[in-house]
């Protein structure tokens, strides 16, 4: 596969065939492609800070920050620029190269976006990559963030277009695609992926990957989240995702989007070391690193360092 072979016209039948390959054949194909585009023993580290928690008017079925559910997550005021710089400084010291800031909004208001733009500029001045996730954006909002120095905007598609209405009723799929188009038009890198384990079928998982891979340009970052079940949300009692099925999603994402960074995001606390090792083998090359991921636990830093060391995987700041 060469760069000219990167495709944006995947069919459901092709992706379903990939997902049903014998596991060893699928992982071999994914690892082969991975090595053509990436260092096979290097992982990029990102840290995520919640700059504004809870009180979101959206009804996303998986989200403990939704005002629709009683999950014990209280709405908070937005963090200050100084608090953000303090946390970003610590994240950089721990080895993260990208600092992501998340706020529970449907769409940011002007005064809020002005403050986020200050945060972006301050973190950028520290020599880190910047990423924010703030809900929907219009074109002028995307451009304001780009002028502040934003490198990445995260806005997940969550699931397939067909299954989306089972998870969220307060906005539609096209609105998510529109936000990503505004981000692309503004010249910001796109970070977009989804969540596995919300009751979707294999065809919906394929549909999510097709929606991502058939964009005009593949997202530069593709976070694949394992559902974190939070009491009080509608999906709290869902069945656990089979580990091998999850690794298959990572492998197919790598095959379909060869240049993208495929990130293990939420749910790593529920993954064994062996499951994470298989994900790296299948083409994952980025993780969220830190002890909290928005409102849910993430593996302790020491655990992460030990696992990467055992696997002989270096991070972006380490020398070979």
C-alpha positions as CSV (number, residue, x, y, z in Angstrom):
1,X,0.0,0.0,0.0
2,X,1.3,3.5,-0.9
3,X,-0.1,6.9,-0.1
4,X,-1.9,6.9,-3.5
5,X,-3.7,3.7,-2.4
6,X,-5.4,5.4,0.6
7,X,-9.1,5.1,0.0
8,X,-12.2,7.0,0.8
9,X,-14.7,4.7,-0.8
10,X,-15.1,1.7,1.5
11,X,-18.3,-0.4,1.2
12,X,-20.1,-2.1,4.0
13,X,-19.5,-5.5,2.4
14,X,-15.7,-5.0,2.3
15,X,-15.5,-3.9,5.9
16,X,-17.7,-6.8,7.1
17,X,-15.4,-9.1,5.3
18,X,-12.4,-7.6,7.1
19,X,-14.1,-7.9,10.4
20,X,-14.8,-11.6,9.8
21,X,-11.3,-12.6,8.8
22,X,-9.5,-15.2,10.9
23,X,-8.0,-13.2,13.8
24,X,-4.3,-13.9,13.0
25,X,-4.8,-12.9,9.3
26,X,-6.5,-9.7,10.2
27,X,-3.9,-8.7,12.8
28,X,-1.1,-9.6,10.3
29,X,-2.6,-7.4,7.6
30,X,-3.1,-4.5,10.1
31,X,0.5,-4.8,11.5
32,X,1.9,-5.0,8.0
33,X,0.2,-1.7,7.0
34,X,1.1,-0.2,10.3
35,X,4.8,-0.7,9.8
36,X,4.6,1.0,6.3
37,X,3.3,4.2,7.9
38,X,4.5,4.3,11.5
39,X,7.2,3.3,13.8
40,X,5.9,-0.1,15.1
41,X,7.4,0.4,18.6
42,X,6.4,4.0,19.3
43,X,3.2,5.3,21.0
44,X,2.1,9.0,21.2
45,X,0.9,10.2,24.7
46,X,-2.0,12.6,25.1
47,X,-3.4,13.9,28.4
48,X,-7.0,15.1,28.8
49,X,-8.2,17.7,31.3
50,X,-11.9,18.5,32.0
51,X,-12.1,22.3,31.9
52,X,-15.9,22.3,32.6
53,X,-17.7,19.4,34.0
54,X,-21.4,18.3,33.9
55,X,-24.7,20.0,33.2
56,X,-24.6,19.2,29.5
57,X,-28.1,19.6,27.8
58,X,-27.4,16.7,25.4
59,X,-28.8,13.2,26.2
60,X,-26.0,11.0,25.0
61,X,-26.8,7.6,26.6
62,X,-23.2,6.9,27.6
63,X,-22.4,10.2,29.2
64,X,-22.2,10.8,32.9
65,X,-22.0,14.6,32.3
66,X,-25.5,14.8,30.7
67,X,-28.0,16.8,32.8
68,X,-30.6,14.1,31.8
69,X,-29.2,11.5,34.1
70,X,-28.5,11.2,37.8
71,X,-24.8,10.0,37.9
72,X,-23.4,11.9,40.8
73,X,-21.5,14.2,38.5
74,X,-22.1,17.9,39.5
75,X,-21.9,20.8,37.1
76,X,-18.8,22.9,37.7
77,X,-17.6,26.3,36.6
78,X,-14.9,26.5,33.9
79,X,-11.3,26.2,35.0
80,X,-9.0,29.2,34.9
81,X,-6.2,29.6,32.4
82,X,-3.7,29.3,35.3
83,X,-5.2,25.9,36.3
84,X,-4.9,24.7,32.8
85,X,-1.3,25.8,32.5
86,X,-0.5,24.1,35.8
87,X,-2.0,20.8,34.7
88,X,-0.5,21.0,31.2
89,X,2.9,21.6,32.8
90,X,2.5,18.4,34.9
91,X,1.3,16.4,31.9
92,X,4.4,17.6,29.9
93,X,6.6,16.5,32.7
94,X,5.0,13.1,32.8
95,X,5.7,12.7,29.0
96,X,2.6,13.8,27.2
97,X,3.1,15.6,24.0
98,X,-0.5,16.7,23.4
99,X,-2.8,18.4,25.9
100,X,-6.5,18.0,25.4
101,X,-9.2,20.2,27.1
102,X,-12.8,19.1,27.3
103,X,-15.9,21.0,28.2
104,X,-19.5,19.6,28.6
105,X,-21.3,21.9,26.2
106,X,-23.7,21.5,23.3
107,X,-22.0,24.4,21.6
108,X,-19.7,27.0,23.3
109,X,-20.9,30.6,23.9
110,X,-18.8,33.5,22.8
111,X,-17.4,34.4,26.2
112,X,-16.5,30.7,26.9
113,X,-14.8,30.3,23.5
114,X,-12.8,33.5,24.2
115,X,-11.5,31.9,27.4
116,X,-10.8,28.6,25.7
117,X,-8.8,30.4,23.0
118,X,-6.6,31.9,25.8
119,X,-6.0,28.4,27.2
120,X,-5.1,27.1,23.8
121,X,-2.6,29.9,23.2
122,X,-1.1,29.4,26.7
123,X,-0.6,25.6,26.2
124,X,0.7,26.1,22.7
125,X,3.3,28.5,24.1
126,X,4.6,25.7,26.3
127,X,5.6,23.7,23.2
128,X,2.8,21.2,23.4
129,X,0.2,20.2,20.8
130,X,-3.2,21.4,21.7
131,X,-6.6,19.7,21.4
132,X,-10.1,20.7,22.6
133,X,-13.5,19.1,22.6
134,X,-16.4,21.6,23.1
135,X,-19.4,20.2,21.3
136,X,-20.6,21.7,18.0
137,X,-18.8,24.5,16.3
138,X,-19.8,26.8,13.5
139,X,-17.2,28.0,10.9
140,X,-16.3,31.3,12.7
141,X,-15.8,29.4,16.0
142,X,-13.5,26.9,14.3
143,X,-11.5,29.8,12.7
144,X,-11.2,31.6,16.1
145,X,-9.7,28.4,17.6
146,X,-7.3,28.0,14.7
147,X,-6.1,31.6,15.1
148,X,-5.4,30.8,18.8
149,X,-3.1,28.0,17.7
150,X,-5.3,24.9,18.0
151,X,-3.8,21.8,16.5
152,X,-6.7,19.3,16.9
153,X,-10.4,19.4,17.5
154,X,-12.1,16.3,18.9
155,X,-15.7,15.5,17.9
156,X,-16.6,11.8,17.9
157,X,-19.2,10.3,15.6
158,X,-19.9,7.8,18.4
159,X,-21.5,5.1,16.3
160,X,-23.0,4.4,12.8
161,X,-25.5,6.8,11.2
162,X,-28.1,4.0,11.5
163,X,-27.6,3.4,15.2
164,X,-27.1,7.0,16.2
165,X,-30.7,7.8,17.1
166,X,-30.7,4.9,19.7
167,X,-28.0,6.7,21.6
168,X,-28.7,10.5,21.1
169,X,-31.9,12.4,20.3
170,X,-30.8,16.0,21.0
171,X,-28.9,16.4,17.8
172,X,-28.5,14.4,14.6
173,X,-25.5,12.8,12.8
174,X,-25.3,15.4,10.1
175,X,-24.6,18.1,12.8
176,X,-21.6,16.1,13.9
177,X,-20.3,15.8,10.3
178,X,-20.9,19.6,9.8
179,X,-18.8,20.4,12.8
180,X,-16.0,18.2,11.5
181,X,-16.2,19.9,8.1
182,X,-15.9,23.4,9.7
183,X,-12.8,22.2,11.6
184,X,-11.3,20.8,8.4
185,X,-12.1,24.1,6.5
186,X,-10.4,26.1,9.3
187,X,-7.2,24.1,8.8
188,X,-7.4,22.3,12.2
189,X,-6.6,18.6,12.4
190,X,-9.6,16.4,13.0
191,X,-9.8,14.0,16.0
192,X,-12.8,11.7,15.6
193,X,-13.7,8.2,16.5
194,X,-16.4,6.3,18.4
195,X,-17.5,4.1,21.3
196,X,-17.7,0.3,21.2
197,X,-20.2,-1.4,23.6
198,X,-23.3,0.7,23.4
199,X,-25.5,-2.2,22.2
200,X,-24.6,-1.7,18.5
201,X,-24.1,-4.7,16.2
202,X,-21.1,-5.6,14.1
203,X,-22.7,-3.8,11.1
204,X,-22.9,-0.6,13.1
205,X,-19.2,-0.9,14.1
206,X,-18.4,-1.3,10.4
207,X,-20.7,1.7,9.7
208,X,-18.8,3.9,12.1
209,X,-15.4,3.0,10.5
210,X,-16.9,3.7,7.1
211,X,-18.2,7.1,8.2
212,X,-14.7,8.0,9.4
213,X,-12.6,6.5,6.5
214,X,-14.9,7.8,3.7
215,X,-14.5,11.4,4.9
216,X,-12.7,13.7,2.3
217,X,-9.6,13.4,4.5
218,X,-9.1,10.7,7.1
219,X,-9.1,12.1,10.7
220,X,-5.6,12.6,11.8
221,X,-6.5,11.0,15.2
222,X,-9.0,8.2,15.6
223,X,-9.9,7.5,19.2
224,X,-11.6,4.1,19.8
225,X,-13.3,4.1,23.1
226,X,-14.5,1.1,25.1
227,X,-17.7,2.0,26.8
228,X,-17.2,2.9,30.5
229,X,-20.5,1.9,32.1
230,X,-21.6,4.6,34.6
231,X,-24.5,4.0,36.9
232,X,-27.4,6.2,36.1
233,X,-26.8,6.2,32.3
234,X,-29.1,4.2,30.0
235,X,-26.3,1.9,28.9
236,X,-25.0,1.1,32.4
237,X,-26.1,-2.5,32.2
238,X,-24.9,-3.3,28.7
239,X,-23.0,-6.5,28.2
240,X,-19.2,-6.3,28.2
241,X,-17.5,-6.1,24.9
242,X,-15.5,-9.2,23.9
243,X,-11.8,-8.3,24.0
244,X,-11.0,-10.0,20.7
245,X,-13.9,-8.1,19.0
246,X,-12.5,-4.9,20.3
247,X,-9.0,-5.7,18.9
248,X,-10.6,-6.4,15.5
249,X,-12.0,-2.9,15.4
250,X,-8.5,-1.5,16.1
251,X,-7.1,-3.6,13.3
252,X,-9.7,-2.6,10.7
253,X,-9.4,1.0,11.7
254,X,-5.7,0.7,11.0
255,X,-6.2,-1.0,7.6
256,X,-8.8,1.6,6.5
257,X,-7.0,4.7,7.8
258,X,-3.3,3.9,7.4
259,X,-1.8,7.3,8.2
260,X,-4.1,8.1,11.2
261,X,-3.1,7.8,14.8
262,X,-5.4,5.2,16.3
263,X,-5.9,5.9,19.9
264,X,-6.9,3.7,22.9
265,X,-9.1,6.1,24.8
266,X,-11.8,5.6,27.4
267,X,-12.1,2.1,28.9
268,X,-8.4,1.3,29.3
269,X,-9.0,0.8,33.0
270,X,-11.1,-2.3,32.1
271,X,-8.5,-3.7,29.7
272,X,-5.9,-6.2,30.7
273,X,-2.3,-5.7,29.8
274,X,-2.6,-8.5,27.3
275,X,-5.6,-6.8,25.6
276,X,-3.8,-3.5,25.3
277,X,-0.7,-5.4,23.9
278,X,-2.9,-6.9,21.2
279,X,-4.4,-3.5,20.4
280,X,-0.8,-2.1,19.9
281,X,0.0,-5.2,17.7
282,X,-3.2,-4.4,15.7
283,X,-2.1,-0.9,15.0
284,X,-3.0,1.4,18.0
285,X,-0.2,3.9,18.4
286,X,-1.6,6.5,20.8
287,X,-3.1,6.5,24.3
288,X,-4.7,8.9,26.7
289,X,-2.2,9.1,29.5
290,X,-3.1,10.3,33.0
291,X,-5.1,9.2,36.0
292,X,-8.5,10.7,35.0
293,X,-10.3,10.7,31.6
294,X,-13.0,13.4,32.0
295,X,-15.0,11.8,34.8
296,X,-13.8,8.2,34.7
297,X,-10.7,6.5,35.9
298,X,-7.7,5.9,33.6
299,X,-4.8,3.5,34.4
300,X,-2.3,4.9,36.8
301,X,0.8,6.5,35.2
302,X,3.1,3.9,36.8
303,X,1.1,1.0,35.3
304,X,1.2,2.6,31.9
305,X,5.0,3.2,32.1
306,X,5.6,-0.4,33.2
307,X,3.4,-1.9,30.4
308,X,5.1,0.2,27.7
309,X,8.5,-0.8,29.1
310,X,7.6,-4.5,29.1
311,X,6.5,-4.3,25.5
312,X,9.6,-2.3,24.4
313,X,7.5,0.6,23.3
314,X,8.9,4.0,23.4
315,X,7.0,7.3,23.5
316,X,7.3,10.4,21.3
317,X,9.7,12.1,23.7
318,X,12.0,9.2,24.3
319,X,15.0,8.3,22.2
320,X,15.4,4.8,20.6
